[in-house]
Amino acid sequence: MGYDKLSYINRKICGFLGLFFVLTILFTISGCAWFGGGKDDRAKMDNEPVPPEAVLTAKAMEYFQNKRYQLAEEHFQKIRDRYPFSPYAIVAELRLADCKYYRGQYQEAIPLYEDFEKLHPTNEAIPYVIFQLGSCYYNLMDTPDRDQSSTKHMIENYDRLITRYPDSPYTLEAEKRIKEGRALLAEHEWVVAQWYFRTDQPKQGVKRLENIIVFYPDTPIYPKAVKEMLKYQTVYELLKQEGSDQEATKPVISDTQRPWWKWLMPWKF
């Protein structure tokens, strides 16, 4: 699922909620007239220091749909603080996280999405919430030479989404991003391996290459890792002859005893 389709889905969600709030407001206003309120009650409502929750929510959604996320966030915060037991507070909790997300404040959005999932585990928005959690980490991913904690968290959340909600509208995009994340983790292993080789630590470097071959055979870096493994076979044999690596004294097992992936590596650690 591309970004355009994700935006379309989000607009549909917002549109539905906006319509719901407008209808609620109309019902509330008309209800005042039905029960004898009339203009005096409406004037009184307009003069109240704290607007009714439905009106406040409608205004917040208007800001949100117009991408005025800071103003929307302020209004949603008021709803959550002033009407904590209202059904509108649930919407405010979710949209507060969304406002943080769309303002690029991913670290702040993460605990808000997590809290929503914990507090409302059966809410119909949970697939969206899990996807957004993964998306926060997706946007926090760093280059291959840096820490990959965000990449791992991204994969964990998207895997959770696919396992629990395989038919959700977010599954295809989650699968695509998992593939990107796995490729990045493999590149990270490659970068670390090269650092070990440059610092004369071939054993550790070879183990990093082994990680790529074992865990990331579906990534673009895999053929390069296999080729590098074959190159360092000679280095390993030289180390063995010089007696500089204690592990080199271990006997070499036969090909028939090796797992299939170790056929690419004619030594044993």
Protein Blocks (a to p, Z undefined) as FASTA:
>chain_A
ZZklmmmmmmmmmmmmmmmmmmmmmmmmmmmmmnonmmmlmmmmmmpmbdcfklmmmmmm
mmmmnopaklmmmmmmmmmmmmmmbmklmmmmmmmmmmmmmnopamlmmmmmmmmmmmmm
mbcklmmmmmmmmmmmmmmpccfkbcfklmmmmmmmmmmmmmmmmmbcklmmmmmmmmmm
mmmmmmmmmmmmmmmmmnopaklmmmmmmmmmmmmmmbfklmmmmmmmmmmmmmmmmmmm
nopafklmpccddfklpcfklmmpccdZZ
